[in-house]
Amino acid sequence: MENKNFKIDESYKKALLFCINNNAASVSLLQRWLYYGYETACKIIDWMTDMGHITPANGAKPREVLISLSDFEKLYN
């Protein structure tokens, strides 16, 4: 399900590519390695979930990435 307020920008693409390359997605990963603030990181993780690129939350574990690098390149490059 796509979020109607969703706008793909460079920060989203950068975060998604980071998650693909690390095969994990979490708010704390985006905060620590991409220096995003908490609110921005949460919003991006929510968008990734809404777009079907990562799994929903599973406790404290990082989320699984569902999009491949080749699919990312087809969609966003």
C-alpha positions as CSV (number, residue, x, y, z in Angstrom):
1,M,0.0,0.0,0.0
2,E,1.5,3.3,-1.0
3,N,1.4,6.2,1.4
4,K,-0.4,9.2,-0.3
5,N,2.0,11.7,1.4
6,F,5.0,9.7,0.1
7,K,7.5,11.5,-2.0
8,I,10.6,9.7,-3.2
9,D,13.6,11.8,-2.8
10,E,17.4,11.3,-2.6
11,S,17.4,10.7,1.1
12,Y,14.9,7.8,0.6
13,K,16.9,6.3,-2.2
14,K,20.2,6.6,-0.2
15,A,18.5,4.9,2.8
16,L,17.0,2.1,0.7
17,L,20.3,1.4,-1.1
18,F,22.1,1.4,2.3
19,C,19.5,-1.2,3.6
20,I,19.8,-3.3,0.5
21,N,23.6,-3.4,0.8
22,N,23.5,-4.3,4.5
23,N,20.5,-6.7,4.1
24,A,18.8,-5.1,7.1
25,A,16.7,-2.1,7.8
26,S,16.1,-0.3,11.1
27,V,15.7,3.2,12.4
28,S,18.9,2.9,14.5
29,L,20.9,1.9,11.4
30,L,19.7,4.9,9.5
31,Q,20.5,7.2,12.5
32,R,23.9,5.8,13.1
33,W,25.3,5.4,9.6
34,L,23.4,8.0,7.6
35,Y,23.1,10.6,10.4
36,Y,19.4,10.9,10.0
37,G,17.4,12.3,12.9
38,Y,14.9,10.0,14.7
39,E,11.8,11.4,13.0
40,T,13.3,11.3,9.5
41,A,14.6,7.7,10.0
42,C,11.2,6.6,11.3
43,K,9.4,8.2,8.4
44,I,11.7,6.6,5.9
45,I,11.3,3.1,7.5
46,D,7.5,3.6,7.5
47,W,7.7,4.5,3.8
48,M,9.9,1.5,3.0
49,T,7.3,-0.7,4.7
50,D,4.4,0.9,2.9
51,M,6.2,0.4,-0.4
52,G,6.8,-3.3,0.3
53,H,10.6,-2.9,0.3
54,I,11.1,-4.2,3.8
55,T,9.2,-6.4,6.2
56,P,7.0,-5.0,9.1
57,A,8.5,-4.7,12.5
58,N,9.5,-7.9,14.3
59,G,10.3,-6.8,17.9
60,A,13.8,-5.3,18.3
61,K,15.3,-7.2,15.3
62,P,16.2,-5.3,12.1
63,R,13.7,-5.7,9.3
64,E,14.3,-7.9,6.4
65,V,14.9,-6.3,3.0
66,L,12.6,-7.5,0.3
67,I,13.9,-5.6,-2.7
68,S,17.0,-6.7,-4.7
69,L,19.7,-4.4,-6.0
70,S,18.6,-5.0,-9.5
71,D,15.0,-4.2,-8.7
72,F,16.1,-1.0,-7.0
73,E,18.1,0.0,-10.1
74,K,15.1,-0.6,-12.3
75,L,12.8,1.4,-10.1
76,Y,15.0,4.3,-9.1
77,N,17.8,4.8,-11.5
